[in-house]
Amino acid sequence: MIDYLAEKLEVPEAKWLVGWSCGKETLKSGRYDTLKGSYYVNCAPEFEDQDTQRNIASQYPSFPEYTAPNVWPSEDLLPGFKDTFQELCTLIIEVAVLVARACDKYAQEKIPDYRAGFLEHLVESSVSSKARLLHYFPVNRSPPTSAGINVGAATGAGEEGDDEGYDEDEEEGDFDEEEDAYEELGNEAHAPSEDDDWCATHKDHGCLTGLTSAMFIDESTNRPISQPTPNPPYGHFDPKYDANGHLATLPELTSSPDPEAGLYIHSREGDVVKVNIPRDCLAFQTGEALEVITKGRFKAVPHFVRGPKTVSHGGRVARNTLAVFTQPNLWEKVGDTDFAGFARGVVERNH
């Protein structure tokens, strides 16, 4: 994706939380995150209905981050992209409903006066869920000034989106509700290091985040297109298509050239654990809203993404990923506030 296209898909008034975003998010160190590009979509199927979107926007006129209409690449540019993207997001949300049902069963057993089926209701009825398609640039070169992204169809989506991770022990036994492994880690968990160069340590602020497996692309042989020209309508842009007129499948590496690269989480005990998601599976992680709703029975999981350190493939290995954040409707209560107020605080800290 060249600058011309990126600008057509940017929504600055939504603080780049709808459409294309690169270098707009502030990390906890205060620096801007330029090591990945994001494409955000308000992905609840009902949100695509114009009346629904306009109704929500009228209720929350000062919160376009969650109410602005989606922007999509044109069909002639990326044929089938919108339909495929929506289909995958809907599948992930449907599976998240089943995960939420299991979480509700646990919560009912452990939390006095817990509302039966509450998390399932939040996930299934929400029109505030958001998807983030990510491209992690190769870490040993400067991010392109024109945030170039290779255009093709992914045979495997991303391993762990920017806001991702899960806790393998999330339904195991009791634990102190005051415990918070993230806070116990202190500044060490926040500070960027050589191990979190693709995505600094953070927690998601929703309920459940659905994650796909990782797609690694060798950009030394599949170079991104990043040089615009004045030629209309898209400048210098020549995606490859197959015999059926669909985007050609990009050659995908069978694995990362560095086995240590990928998603890591901090356990409740403060241990750093690498997470590997099989290519035919989805994974789910717990977020801050769920921690509040379940009074600490489920913990939001601190996580980060480590880039490859090897120099194979010319040191130009990129990573692609999709995360779907299932979140309460803006008017649903999360602790002492509604989710709109809860999410607004996160947005103001990070953008």
N, C-alpha and C positions, 0 to 999 in steps of 0.2 A: 504494500500500500504506500503510495507516494504522498507527498504533502497535499497535493491537490485533492486527492480522494479523502485523506484524513480530515481536511478542513470541511469537506462536504458532510462528514458524518460526526463532526464535533458538536456538542451542545454545551457551550460555556455557561449559559444561565442555569444549567443543572449541575454545575461544578464538575462537568465531565463524568458524571455518574450515569449518563445515558449516552449511548453511542461510543465513539472512539476517544481514547484517553492515553496519553503518553507523557510522562514527566510532569504531571499535574498533582500527584499525590505526595504529601509530605510524610516522610518516615519519622520515627520517633527521635532520630538523631537530628532532625531539622532539615536534612537534605531532601531534595526531590528524587523520586524514584524514576530513573530513566532506563532501568535495566529490563523493563517489560512494557509491552503495549497491551491495552485492554479494550475490549468491545463489550459494552454493557447493554443489557436488554431487560426491561421489566417484563418478565417471562411468563406470568400467569396467563393462561389462555384467554381468560375473560378481559384482560387488560387491553387486548387488541380491539375490542369493541369500542368505537369512538364515544358512544354515550357513557359507557362505564368510565373510560379515561377522563372525560370532561367533567363528570360528576365528582370524581375523586379530586381532580385539580381545583374544582370550585370550592371544595371543603378545606383544602390545604393549599391556598394560592401562594404561600411563601415557601413551599417545599417542593420545587420542581425536580429535585434529585429523585423523588419517588413518584412524581405525578406527570412529568413531561412525557409526551408521546414518543414512542420508539422511532428511531431513524434506521433505515435499512439500505444497504447497497442496492442499486437498481438490478432488475432481473437480467437485463442484457449484459451487465458487468459480471455478476456472480449468479448464474442461473441455478435455481434450486436451493440457494443458500438459506433464504428465509424459511422455507417450508421444512428443510432438514433440521435447521437450528430449533425451530419450534417443536418439531416432533421429538427431538432428543430431550429438550427441556421438560416437555410434558411427561415423558417416560420417567425421568428422574424424580419429578414431583410425585408421580403416582407411586413410585417405590418408597419415597420419603413418607408418604401417608402410612404405609405398612410399618415402617420403622417407628414412626410416631406412635402407632397403636401399641407396639411392644413397650415403648418407653412409658406410655400411660399406664400399662398394667403394672410395671415396676413402681411407678410413682404412687399409684393408689395403695399399694401395699406398704409403702414407707412413709408417706406424708399424710398426716391427719387432715381431713376435710379437703383433700385434693379432688378437684372436679373431674368426674369420670369422662374420659375421652377428650380432655381439654387440648392436649397437644395435637391430636389428630384433627380436631376442629380447626385449630390455628393453621396447620399446614394445608389442609384440604380446601378451606374456604378463602384463603388469602389471595388478594389481588396485588399484594405488595412484594411478592417474591421477585428476586433479581438474579439474572445469570451474568457471569463474567467469563468471556472467552479470552484467553491470554496467550501471548507470544513472548517467551523469554528470549531476549537477544543473547547471542554468544557472549560469555562473560569476559573473555580476554581481548576484546576489542571495544573501541568506543561506540556507544550507541549511535546509530545513524541519525544524521540531522533530519533526513526524510525517513520517518519511521518505517523502514521497508519490511514488508511481510510477504513471504512466498505465497502465491495464490494457487491452491489446489484443494482437492477433497481429502479429508483426513480419514484414513482407515481405522485409526484409533484416536480418540480424543485425548484431552490432557490428563496427566496422571494425578495431579493434585492442584487444583486451582490456587490462585493467590491466597484466597481465604479458605484454607482447607486443613485437613488433619483429622484424626480421630483417636479416641482413647479405647484401647482394646479391653479395658477393665471397666467401662462406663456403667455396666449393669451388674458388677460384682460386689456384693456385700455392702455394709454400712461404712461411712467414714464421717469424720468430724465436719459439720456443716461450715465451720469457720475456716477450714483449711483451704488454702488457695496456692497451688504449686507455682502459679505464675508470679504471685507477689513474693513468694519465698525466694525466687530466683533473683529478684531485685534488678539492679541495673544490668547485670550480666545478661538477663533475658531480653533486654531492650536494645542493647548496644549492637550495632552492626559489626560483624566479624568476618573472617575469611570463610566461615562456614555458612553464613546466611546471605551470600552475595546475590542470589537470585531473588530472594524475598526475605526481608527482615522479620524477626520474631514478632508475632502478633496473635490476637484472638479474633474470631469472627463475632459479630454482634447479633446474629439472628438465632434461629432455633436449631435447625439441622442443615448442614451443608452437604449436598450430594456431589461426589467427585468421580470423574472417569479416570482411566489409566493414562499414562503419559505417552506422548508422541514426540519422538526425537527426530529431527531432520538435520541432515548434513548440508549446511549451506555452502560448503566449498564446492559441491557439485550441483546443488539446487539453489542458485543464488537468488536472494530477494531482489525485487525490482524497486529501486528507490530514487531514480533520477527522473524528475519531471521534465516534460518538454511542453512547448506552447500548443502542441497539436490537440485539437478538440476530439472527443469530449473528455478523455481521460489522460491525456498526455502519453508518455511512453509506457504503455501497459499492454502486455501480450500474454495473458494467461493461456494455459494449455487445456484443450478439450479432448474428450474421447470421441469414439465414433457415434455415440448417442447424443452428443452435444452437451454432455455434462462436464464439469471440471474434472480434469484428469487427476488420478490419484497420485499424490506425492510419494516418492520412494521413502519408506520409513525405516530407520535403524531398528534392529531387533531389540536393542537395549541401549541405555546410555553408555558411551565409551568409558565413563568413569562410574564404577559400581557404587561409589560413595555419594554420587550426585542424586538429588531428589528431595522428597519430603521427609522432614523430621518433626517429631512432637516431643514436648516435655511432659513426662508422666507426673502424676500427683506427688510422687516421691522425688521429683526433680531430675530423674534420669532422662537422657536424650535417646530417643528410639527412632530408628529409621522405619518408614512405612512404605511397603511395596504393594501396589494395587495391581492384581492380575488384569490382563488386557480384556478379559471377558467379564469383568466384575465392576460393580459400583461400590464406593465406600462412603460412609457418612460420618461427619464429625459434629460435635456438640458446640453450641455457641453461647454467648453471654445472656441472651434473652431466655434461653432454656434454663440456664443456671439460676436466674432470678425466679422464673416461674416455678421451678422445682425446689426452691429454697436450698440450693446448694447440693441436692442429691446427684444431679448431673453437673459436671464442671465444664466450663468453656476451656478448650484445649489450646495452649500456646503452641505455635508451630512455625517453622521456617523452611525455606527451600534453598538447598546448596547447589551451586553450579558445578559443572565438571571442571576438574583441574588438569586433565590430560590434554595433550596437544595432538592427538590423532584427529583425522579428518580436517587437517589444517587449523585445528582449534576453533572451528566455526560450527559448533553443534548448537542448535536452537531447540527449545522445548515448547510444546504447545499443550494447552490444558483447558478444561472447562469446569467451572464450579457453579452450582445452582444453590443459591441461598434461600431456603424456605424461611419466611419471616412472617410475623403476625401482621394483620391489617393495621394500618396506621392508627386506627381508633381502639384497638385492643389494649387492655391493661397489661403492663409489664411492671410488676412491683407497684410503686406509688405513682407512676406516670403512664401515659399511653405510649405505644411504640413510636409514634411520630416524635415525641419528646426524647425518647430513649435513643432513637437513631440520629436525631439532629445533633446531639452532643458528640456522637462518633464522627459525623461528617465534619463538624466544625474543628475537631482536633486534627483531622487527617487531610483536609483540603483547604 
